[in-house]
Amino acid sequence: MVSRAERRDAKRSRILEAAMRHFAERGYEAARVEDLAASLGIAKGSIFQHFESKDGLFLAAYKRAVGMLPSYLDAPEEIRTQGFFATLRYWLERTEHLVREDWMPYRMTLLGNYGTDLKLRKQINRFLADEDPYGTAAFVRSGVEGGEVRRDVDEAMIVSILDWTMERFQDALLTAELDPGLFRRTGERAEQTEARIGQFLEILRGAIGSAEPKPARPVEAKSPAPRPRRPTKRAARTRTHR
């Protein structure tokens, strides 16, 4: 027999799934709770019973969307063994996956980052700082322990630098994927993207890389592993952040 709490949790989950798509398709400002309620066949007040407000609904949907994106250390073992910057390259080269297959959670992260007011953005920033959903802190710690990331800078500062730069750079890569016409030269876009990734990593290495990084351990050749997913959260990312 299904308990009352289980029914409540199931209804909350159903609302969140629909809310993610609703916000992703319409944007924060244009999304209407009454339209969402109508699509679910429930009363508008029922949504507010679970989430109190439109802001509360969006924040919960944002957190679920972020949870659907992979963390840095979700990269395949053979990639992680090659080191910190090799892992960054792995995720950057897969940025367009966020558009092709994970468009809804990535769209939610974009809305949270750029399409909400200051009050809601503060709550999002607090969530990202407290929960570290992309595992940036653990990833940076692995880079320090592996000798690739400098030890003379506070790790929290390096985490912030990585979050800021990776998020903005992945957004730029996705802009090229979504609208190549924004760039003057559209020919050889794959080669240009690869070059940009290499340049970005060199700049980042100059900022946070150790002067004498440890050489990566040799890795036996393996067949490509399927892209891992966190239980159902970035990139972006990315934060896609990956």
HELIX and SHEET records of a PDB file:
HELIX    1   1 ARG A    4  ARG A   26  1                                  23    
HELIX    2   2 VAL A   33  LEU A   40  1                                   8    
HELIX    3   3 LYS A   44  PHE A   51  1                                   8    
HELIX    4   4 LYS A   54  VAL A   66  1                                  13    
HELIX    5   5 TYR A   72  ASP A   74  5                                   3    
HELIX    6   6 GLU A   77  ARG A   80  1                                   4    
HELIX    7   7 PHE A   84  GLU A   93  1                                  10    
HELIX    8   8 HIS A   97  ARG A  100  1                                   4    
HELIX    9   9 TRP A  103  TYR A  114  1                                  12    
HELIX   10  10 LEU A  118  GLU A  131  1                                  14    
HELIX   11  11 THR A  136  GLU A  145  1                                  10    
HELIX   12  12 GLU A  155  LEU A  178  1                                  24    
HELIX   13  13 PRO A  180  LEU A  182  5                                   3    
HELIX   14  14 ARG A  189  ILE A  208  1                                  20    
END                                                                             
